[in-house]
Amino acid sequence: MNKFSAFMSSNESDDVKPNILLLKPPPSRPFHAVVALGRAREVPHTPREVKPALDIQFPLAPYCQTPGPIKTSQTYLRTLVLERWDAEIRLCDESCRAQLSEHIQGPAAHQNLVREMIKVRWNAEKKRCEESRKVQLLELLLAAHGITTLA
């Protein structure tokens, strides 16, 4: 019985070899570096053994890294703030109109009360957006003059 007997059926003889190919790894070749034309005379980089780090180090996730300051003009920032809050105010007006156009069921007094509640709610939201716009513009102005904290 040979070493391949576990792979043969019982009716095969010992002189029949199994259908398994034992593959050897390819012979190792030396490392070849590709050298640019202008650097043909320089010694090519040979790989060195790297010492393992004492502690495993992981890079910080992108959201944990603080980016450097970005220089932009105050006019551009002011335009961005104004466009954003103007869009919010327009959305408040459109939402108020859309809610008022919905069919409200019930007596006329109830319908008037619901309409008034809708107007009050959207006017309060619009006022909050206008105040936020003013605050953000003031923050931009103060930051332009180097004031970052109020004491």
Backbone as a chain_set.jsonl record, in Angstrom:
{"seq": "MNKFSAFMSSNESDDVKPNILLLKPPPSRPFHAVVALGRAREVPHTPREVKPALDIQFPLAPYCQTPGPIKTSQTYLRTLVLERWDAEIRLCDESCRAQLSEHIQGPAAHQNLVREMIKVRWNAEKKRCEESRKVQLLELLLAAHGITTLA", "coords": {"N": [[0.849, -1.181, 0.0], [0.585, 2.201, -0.869], [1.398, 5.735, -0.309], [-0.772, 7.072, -1.412], [-3.046, 5.659, -1.088], [-5.359, 6.295, 0.237], [-6.787, 7.83, -1.491], [-7.632, 6.19, -3.522], [-9.996, 3.927, -4.943], [-11.336, 0.844, -3.649], [-11.082, -1.251, -5.502], [-8.916, -0.686, -7.115], [-5.539, -1.139, -8.104], [-2.261, -1.1, -6.483], [-0.367, -0.041, -8.173], [-1.526, 1.918, -9.73], [-1.659, 5.36, -10.091], [-3.0, 8.155, -8.289], [-5.259, 10.834, -9.37], [-4.139, 13.286, -8.631], [-2.246, 16.165, -8.666], [0.779, 17.137, -7.414], [1.78, 20.232, -6.686], [4.587, 22.337, -6.979], [5.95, 25.276, -5.478], [6.792, 28.201, -7.482], [10.191, 28.853, -8.489], [12.103, 31.126, -6.512], [12.708, 34.501, -7.435], [15.112, 37.142, -7.856], [14.569, 40.501, -6.609], [13.537, 42.945, -8.888], [14.129, 46.217, -9.79], [12.507, 48.929, -11.366], [14.004, 51.363, -13.203], [14.134, 54.831, -13.79], [14.88, 56.656, -16.842], [16.693, 58.846, -16.534], [17.932, 58.223, -14.188], [19.642, 56.078, -14.319], [22.225, 55.565, -13.466], [22.156, 55.65, -10.756], [22.046, 53.827, -7.676], [19.834, 51.16, -7.512], [16.914, 50.923, -5.458], [16.956, 48.75, -2.781], [15.028, 46.323, -1.129], [14.601, 46.509, 2.373], [14.759, 44.928, 5.541], [12.15, 45.557, 7.719], [11.843, 46.825, 10.945], [9.619, 45.578, 13.376], [6.929, 47.507, 14.716], [6.623, 48.662, 18.089], [4.125, 49.085, 19.268], [0.889, 48.557, 17.927], [-0.146, 50.728, 15.468], [-2.752, 52.81, 14.481], [-4.131, 54.773, 11.895], [-5.836, 57.908, 12.317], [-9.367, 58.208, 12.03], [-10.973, 59.815, 9.213], [-12.818, 61.807, 10.053], [-11.866, 62.513, 12.511], [-9.651, 63.998, 12.208], [-8.366, 67.221, 12.201], [-8.848, 69.629, 9.811], [-6.688, 71.96, 8.081], [-6.705, 75.607, 8.231], [-8.814, 77.289, 5.91], [-8.551, 79.691, 3.484], [-10.847, 82.082, 2.561], [-12.843, 84.517, 0.887], [-14.553, 87.147, 2.629], [-16.816, 88.139, 1.429], [-17.685, 86.03, -0.186], [-18.306, 84.073, 1.775], [-20.309, 85.45, 3.126], [-22.212, 85.642, 1.112], [-22.843, 82.915, 0.8], [-24.034, 82.363, 3.295], [-26.238, 84.118, 3.247], [-27.652, 83.139, 0.991], [-28.306, 80.57, 1.86], [-29.994, 80.992, 4.137], [-31.979, 82.579, 2.996], [-33.119, 80.735, 1.267], [-34.178, 78.976, 3.167], [-36.132, 80.624, 4.318], [-37.794, 81.096, 2.106], [-38.693, 78.475, 1.762], [-40.181, 78.162, 4.1], [-42.299, 79.96, 3.582], [-43.433, 78.729, 1.292], [-44.188, 76.245, 2.37], [-46.072, 77.063, 4.242], [-48.058, 78.137, 2.55], [-48.722, 75.77, 1.164], [-49.768, 74.18, 3.217], [-51.948, 75.723, 3.941], [-53.49, 75.528, 1.673], [-54.506, 72.997, 1.756], [-57.37, 70.919, 2.212], [-59.511, 71.661, 4.816], [-61.48, 70.149, 7.188], [-64.63, 70.581, 8.815], [-66.495, 72.95, 10.899], [-66.82, 76.47, 9.97], [-65.666, 78.24, 11.85], [-63.85, 76.576, 13.115], [-62.171, 75.959, 10.953], [-61.064, 78.5, 10.437], [-59.624, 78.862, 12.815], [-57.715, 76.797, 12.639], [-56.361, 77.603, 10.322], [-55.257, 80.007, 11.247], [-53.543, 79.011, 13.244], [-51.727, 77.61, 11.661], [-50.577, 79.731, 10.209], [-49.374, 81.205, 12.308], [-47.533, 79.354, 13.28], [-45.768, 78.98, 11.037], [-44.909, 81.601, 10.645], [-43.467, 81.998, 13.005], [-41.431, 80.161, 12.594], [-40.24, 81.291, 10.345], [-39.34, 83.689, 11.458], [-37.444, 82.693, 13.257], [-35.554, 81.707, 11.427], [-34.728, 84.109, 10.215], [-33.531, 85.397, 12.401], [-31.447, 83.591, 12.92], [-29.989, 83.908, 10.592], [-29.087, 86.561, 10.903], [-27.481, 86.245, 13.198], [-25.509, 84.486, 12.26], [-24.321, 86.03, 10.278], [-23.281, 88.082, 11.867], [-21.423, 86.587, 13.35], [-19.626, 85.95, 11.302], [-18.674, 88.51, 10.663], [-17.425, 89.246, 13.084], [-15.465, 87.234, 13.224], [-13.942, 87.933, 11.03], [-12.607, 90.092, 11.975], [-10.964, 88.968, 13.796], [-12.082, 88.209, 16.209], [-12.953, 85.618, 18.101], [-14.071, 84.55, 20.38], [-16.437, 85.491, 22.854], [-16.134, 87.291, 25.759]], "CA": [[0.0, 0.0, 0.0], [1.423, 3.4, -0.935], [0.879, 6.906, 0.417], [-1.981, 7.574, -2.066], [-4.086, 4.647, -1.001], [-6.599, 6.881, 0.756], [-7.489, 8.454, -2.597], [-8.004, 5.171, -4.496], [-11.104, 3.063, -4.557], [-10.867, -0.447, -3.169], [-10.819, -2.188, -6.572], [-7.736, -0.287, -7.866], [-4.308, -1.759, -7.617], [-1.284, -0.172, -5.928], [0.467, 0.568, -9.203], [-2.261, 3.012, -10.363], [-1.454, 6.591, -9.328], [-4.22, 8.959, -8.252], [-5.368, 11.986, -10.27], [-3.786, 14.486, -7.877], [-0.934, 16.708, -9.012], [1.407, 17.861, -6.322], [2.409, 21.397, -7.293], [5.665, 22.964, -6.236], [5.943, 26.729, -5.701], [7.777, 28.6, -8.481], [11.461, 29.242, -7.869], [12.131, 32.545, -6.167], [13.541, 35.334, -8.299], [15.534, 38.361, -7.154], [13.731, 41.685, -6.81], [14.003, 43.816, -9.97], [13.611, 47.574, -9.685], [12.401, 49.657, -12.619], [14.756, 52.597, -13.019], [13.832, 55.845, -14.799], [15.987, 56.869, -17.754], [17.664, 59.797, -16.005], [18.519, 57.73, -12.943], [20.217, 54.771, -14.6], [23.5, 55.385, -12.769], [21.924, 55.557, -9.321], [21.869, 52.468, -7.168], [18.401, 50.917, -7.309], [16.477, 50.706, -4.081], [16.807, 47.346, -2.4], [14.138, 46.237, 0.028], [15.243, 46.224, 3.656], [13.872, 44.352, 6.538], [11.59, 46.604, 8.565], [11.664, 46.403, 12.331], [8.215, 45.704, 13.765], [6.629, 48.561, 15.68], [6.35, 48.15, 19.426], [2.674, 49.097, 19.427], [0.162, 48.652, 16.669], [-0.6, 52.104, 15.298], [-3.816, 52.967, 13.504], [-4.351, 56.183, 11.557], [-7.113, 58.441, 12.787], [-10.436, 58.252, 11.039], [-10.977, 61.139, 8.583], [-13.611, 62.788, 10.785], [-11.157, 62.884, 13.735], [-8.51, 64.835, 11.869], [-8.755, 68.615, 12.024], [-8.21, 70.186, 8.615], [-6.067, 73.264, 8.248], [-7.593, 76.716, 7.892], [-9.012, 77.552, 4.488], [-8.738, 81.131, 3.275], [-11.891, 82.468, 1.609], [-13.198, 85.921, 1.066], [-15.732, 87.394, 3.463], [-17.956, 88.337, 0.542], [-18.162, 84.708, -0.58], [-18.958, 83.465, 2.935], [-21.549, 86.191, 3.381], [-23.157, 85.233, 0.066], [-23.304, 81.567, 1.126], [-24.952, 82.442, 4.438], [-27.487, 84.749, 2.806], [-28.385, 82.225, 0.106], [-28.852, 79.454, 2.636], [-31.127, 81.404, 4.968], [-33.067, 83.009, 2.106], [-33.785, 79.513, 0.813], [-34.986, 78.492, 4.295], [-37.301, 81.502, 4.473], [-38.698, 80.779, 0.983], [-39.294, 77.179, 2.054], [-41.224, 78.404, 5.114], [-43.447, 80.557, 2.9], [-44.055, 77.712, 0.436], [-44.823, 75.245, 3.226], [-47.273, 77.688, 4.813], [-49.067, 78.171, 1.48], [-49.156, 74.407, 0.864], [-50.633, 73.721, 4.302], [-53.208, 76.479, 3.899], [-54.278, 75.108, 0.517], [-55.123, 71.7, 2.029], [-58.786, 70.985, 2.598], [-59.711, 71.52, 6.258], [-62.879, 69.779, 7.414], [-65.234, 71.064, 10.047], [-67.209, 74.223, 10.788], [-66.021, 77.612, 9.501], [-64.876, 78.768, 12.966], [-62.74, 75.637, 13.303], [-61.27, 76.139, 9.816], [-60.323, 79.753, 10.651], [-58.679, 78.64, 13.909], [-56.627, 75.965, 12.12], [-55.577, 78.451, 9.413], [-54.49, 80.943, 12.074], [-52.472, 78.25, 13.887], [-50.728, 77.331, 10.622], [-49.853, 80.984, 9.929], [-48.545, 81.54, 13.465], [-46.412, 78.412, 13.343], [-44.801, 79.248, 9.973], [-44.302, 82.916, 10.889], [-42.457, 81.803, 14.053], [-40.294, 79.482, 11.966], [-39.586, 82.275, 9.482], [-38.639, 84.626, 12.334], [-36.267, 81.991, 13.755], [-34.585, 81.67, 10.323], [-34.18, 85.46, 10.045], [-32.619, 85.641, 13.517], [-30.262, 82.757, 12.708], [-29.219, 84.551, 9.525], [-28.411, 87.72, 11.498], [-26.445, 85.76, 14.108], [-24.414, 83.925, 11.487], [-23.622, 87.153, 9.633], [-22.503, 88.736, 12.913], [-20.267, 85.727, 13.629], [-18.669, 86.14, 10.2], [-18.072, 89.827, 10.804], [-16.511, 89.199, 14.22], [-14.327, 86.384, 12.87], [-13.106, 88.672, 10.078], [-11.795, 91.019, 12.76], [-10.164, 88.193, 14.731], [-12.782, 87.954, 17.473], [-13.523, 84.259, 18.015], [-14.839, 84.241, 21.592], [-16.953, 86.663, 23.581], [-15.903, 87.082, 27.188]], "C": [[0.89, 1.239, 0.0], [0.76, 4.576, -0.231], [-0.393, 7.474, -0.19], [-3.159, 6.617, -1.913], [-5.402, 5.212, -0.476], [-7.424, 7.493, -0.367], [-7.967, 7.439, -3.638], [-9.202, 4.394, -3.998], [-10.552, 1.67, -4.247], [-10.518, -1.415, -4.293], [-9.613, -1.803, -7.418], [-6.505, -0.93, -7.27], [-3.349, -0.683, -7.131], [-0.452, 0.519, -6.996], [-0.238, 1.699, -9.955], [-2.117, 4.254, -9.492], [-2.734, 7.419, -9.339], [-4.127, 10.152, -9.196], [-5.034, 13.293, -9.561], [-2.388, 14.914, -8.286], [-0.395, 17.466, -7.814], [2.208, 18.999, -6.931], [3.485, 21.954, -6.385], [5.588, 24.471, -6.466], [7.005, 27.096, -6.732], [9.08, 29.002, -7.795], [11.481, 30.741, -7.609], [13.096, 33.28, -7.079], [13.973, 36.56, -7.524], [14.615, 39.527, -7.505], [14.339, 42.568, -7.895], [13.343, 45.171, -9.83], [13.57, 48.199, -11.069], [13.022, 51.022, -12.391], [14.407, 53.553, -14.144], [15.083, 56.115, -15.632], [17.064, 57.779, -17.18], [18.391, 59.29, -14.781], [19.191, 56.368, -13.139], [21.494, 54.528, -13.822], [23.324, 55.266, -11.259], [21.747, 54.096, -8.916], [20.379, 52.236, -6.956], [18.105, 50.589, -5.854], [16.345, 49.21, -3.817], [15.931, 47.279, -1.168], [14.908, 45.846, 1.279], [14.231, 45.611, 4.602], [13.429, 45.464, 7.487], [11.395, 46.053, 9.958], [10.197, 46.55, 12.706], [8.033, 46.793, 14.82], [6.313, 47.935, 17.035], [4.86, 48.058, 19.685], [2.038, 49.155, 18.047], [-0.41, 50.059, 16.579], [-1.649, 52.148, 14.195], [-3.937, 54.441, 13.161], [-5.721, 56.627, 12.065], [-8.139, 58.389, 11.663], [-10.499, 59.654, 10.452], [-11.741, 62.188, 9.376], [-12.926, 63.213, 12.086], [-9.972, 63.803, 13.455], [-9.0, 66.251, 11.584], [-8.073, 69.175, 10.777], [-7.608, 71.552, 8.915], [-7.035, 74.37, 7.875], [-7.643, 76.939, 6.383], [-9.294, 79.04, 4.333], [-9.8, 81.35, 2.206], [-12.239, 83.915, 1.874], [-14.462, 86.041, 1.913], [-16.982, 87.575, 2.605], [-18.55, 87.0, 0.134], [-18.885, 84.023, 0.575], [-20.288, 84.135, 3.244], [-22.621, 85.8, 2.364], [-23.708, 83.836, 0.357], [-24.325, 81.577, 2.26], [-26.29, 83.03, 4.012], [-28.31, 83.825, 1.917], [-29.031, 81.098, 0.892], [-30.084, 79.866, 3.429], [-32.271, 81.964, 4.137], [-33.832, 81.806, 1.568], [-34.661, 78.934, 1.923], [-36.257, 79.322, 4.461], [-38.301, 81.259, 3.346], [-39.402, 79.445, 1.217], [-40.39, 77.312, 3.108], [-42.483, 78.976, 4.463], [-44.185, 79.531, 2.041], [-44.788, 76.66, 1.265], [-46.097, 75.781, 3.853], [-48.394, 77.713, 3.771], [-49.607, 76.773, 1.169], [-50.083, 73.876, 1.954], [-51.967, 74.446, 4.289], [-54.094, 76.033, 2.738], [-54.93, 73.742, 0.726], [-56.555, 71.902, 2.499], [-58.919, 70.709, 4.088], [-61.196, 71.24, 6.478], [-63.364, 70.348, 8.736], [-65.952, 72.389, 9.817], [-66.253, 75.366, 10.42], [-65.146, 78.184, 10.614], [-63.652, 77.88, 13.208], [-61.708, 75.802, 12.181], [-60.426, 77.402, 9.973], [-59.276, 79.598, 11.749], [-57.47, 77.828, 13.419], [-55.746, 76.79, 11.179], [-54.69, 79.429, 10.196], [-53.322, 80.237, 12.761], [-51.347, 77.935, 12.883], [-49.902, 78.578, 10.337], [-48.909, 81.348, 11.066], [-47.32, 80.634, 13.521], [-45.364, 78.731, 12.289], [-44.177, 80.63, 10.096], [-43.224, 82.824, 11.975], [-41.214, 81.122, 13.478], [-39.516, 80.439, 11.065], [-38.791, 83.284, 10.31], [-37.37, 83.988, 12.904], [-35.176, 81.942, 12.683], [-33.936, 83.042, 10.128], [-33.194, 85.798, 11.166], [-31.332, 84.831, 13.365], [-29.371, 83.347, 11.625], [-28.438, 85.736, 10.078], [-27.258, 87.293, 12.392], [-25.249, 85.239, 13.318], [-23.63, 85.021, 10.76], [-22.771, 87.917, 10.642], [-21.263, 87.915, 13.274], [-19.209, 85.87, 12.551], [-17.931, 87.465, 10.338], [-17.059, 89.85, 11.948], [-15.272, 88.363, 13.9], [-13.396, 87.081, 11.893], [-12.189, 89.643, 10.798], [-10.999, 90.311, 13.86], [-10.808, 87.9, 16.058], [-13.454, 86.595, 17.352], [-14.325, 83.887, 19.25], [-15.287, 85.558, 22.224], [-16.794, 86.377, 25.067], [-16.803, 87.961, 28.013]], "O": [[1.841, 1.322, 0.778], [-0.305, 4.433, 0.369], [-1.05, 8.292, 0.452], [-4.178, 6.789, -2.582], [-6.46, 4.639, -0.735], [-8.635, 7.662, -0.22], [-8.666, 7.83, -4.573], [-9.401, 4.224, -2.795], [-9.4, 1.376, -4.567], [-9.725, -2.33, -4.07], [-9.296, -2.521, -8.367], [-6.45, -1.224, -6.075], [-3.588, 0.507, -7.339], [0.118, 1.578, -6.733], [0.404, 2.382, -10.752], [-2.413, 4.216, -8.298], [-3.48, 7.379, -10.317], [-3.067, 10.446, -9.749], [-5.622, 14.323, -9.888], [-1.452, 14.114, -8.254], [-1.066, 18.344, -7.272], [3.203, 18.763, -7.617], [3.311, 22.032, -5.169], [5.197, 24.902, -7.551], [8.01, 26.396, -6.858], [9.068, 29.442, -6.646], [10.941, 31.526, -8.389], [14.151, 32.764, -7.446], [13.265, 36.984, -6.612], [13.972, 39.538, -8.555], [15.521, 42.904, -7.833], [12.117, 45.259, -9.759], [14.495, 48.019, -11.86], [12.614, 51.754, -11.489], [14.38, 53.163, -15.311], [16.202, 55.842, -15.197], [18.251, 57.491, -17.336], [19.388, 59.887, -14.373], [19.289, 55.591, -12.189], [21.821, 53.375, -13.54], [24.239, 54.831, -10.559], [21.348, 53.253, -9.72], [19.723, 53.034, -6.286], [18.943, 50.051, -5.131], [15.681, 48.499, -4.571], [16.077, 48.093, -0.257], [15.762, 44.96, 1.244], [13.02, 45.771, 4.456], [14.257, 46.22, 7.994], [10.855, 44.962, 10.141], [9.586, 47.567, 12.378], [8.875, 46.973, 15.699], [5.8, 46.819, 17.113], [4.38, 47.076, 20.253], [2.595, 49.739, 17.118], [-1.079, 50.527, 17.501], [-1.455, 51.592, 13.114], [-3.853, 55.285, 14.054], [-6.637, 55.819, 12.22], [-7.798, 58.514, 10.487], [-10.114, 60.608, 11.128], [-11.351, 63.356, 9.375], [-13.359, 64.182, 12.71], [-9.361, 64.328, 14.387], [-9.94, 66.448, 10.814], [-6.844, 69.191, 10.701], [-7.981, 72.21, 9.886], [-8.074, 74.108, 7.269], [-6.642, 76.794, 5.682], [-10.186, 79.578, 4.989], [-9.672, 80.863, 1.082], [-11.964, 84.459, 2.943], [-15.32, 85.158, 1.912], [-18.081, 87.203, 3.017], [-19.771, 86.841, 0.108], [-19.959, 83.453, 0.381], [-21.269, 83.471, 3.58], [-23.791, 85.646, 2.713], [-24.903, 83.594, 0.184], [-25.346, 80.893, 2.199], [-27.347, 82.511, 4.368], [-29.528, 83.736, 2.071], [-30.169, 80.715, 0.621], [-31.103, 79.175, 3.402], [-33.43, 81.837, 4.533], [-35.054, 81.855, 1.43], [-35.763, 78.454, 1.656], [-37.331, 78.777, 4.716], [-39.509, 81.217, 3.583], [-40.584, 79.305, 0.902], [-41.419, 76.644, 3.016], [-43.595, 78.536, 4.753], [-45.414, 79.469, 2.06], [-45.885, 76.235, 0.902], [-47.084, 75.058, 3.987], [-49.535, 77.356, 4.068], [-50.804, 76.606, 0.938], [-51.068, 73.2, 1.659], [-53.002, 73.853, 4.592], [-55.318, 76.148, 2.813], [-55.815, 73.361, -0.04], [-56.897, 72.921, 3.1], [-58.497, 69.658, 4.572], [-62.057, 71.989, 6.017], [-62.578, 70.565, 9.659], [-66.014, 72.89, 8.695], [-65.035, 75.236, 10.546], [-64.006, 78.573, 10.361], [-62.557, 78.376, 13.471], [-60.505, 75.785, 12.439], [-59.229, 77.395, 9.686], [-58.172, 80.132, 11.639], [-56.331, 78.149, 13.757], [-54.521, 76.689, 11.232], [-53.529, 79.647, 9.849], [-52.23, 80.797, 12.854], [-50.166, 77.99, 13.226], [-48.678, 78.506, 10.233], [-47.772, 81.753, 10.825], [-46.208, 81.095, 13.778], [-44.175, 78.756, 12.605], [-43.03, 80.821, 9.692], [-42.192, 83.488, 11.885], [-40.087, 81.466, 13.832], [-38.286, 80.404, 11.024], [-37.697, 83.689, 9.916], [-36.34, 84.652, 13.023], [-33.998, 82.116, 12.996], [-32.729, 83.129, 9.9], [-32.152, 86.406, 10.921], [-30.246, 85.335, 13.651], [-28.145, 83.294, 11.724], [-27.26, 85.905, 9.762], [-26.184, 87.894, 12.359], [-24.103, 85.519, 13.669], [-22.407, 84.938, 10.647], [-21.667, 88.354, 10.318], [-20.183, 88.47, 13.479], [-18.016, 85.907, 12.856], [-16.715, 87.533, 10.155], [-15.968, 90.402, 11.806], [-14.158, 88.74, 14.263], [-12.187, 86.848, 11.918], [-11.117, 89.981, 10.296], [-10.434, 90.957, 14.743], [-10.146, 87.386, 16.959], [-14.411, 86.435, 16.594], [-15.176, 83.0, 19.184], [-14.609, 86.582, 22.137], [-17.257, 85.353, 25.569], [-16.749, 87.921, 29.242]]}, "num_chains": 1, "name": "protein.A"}
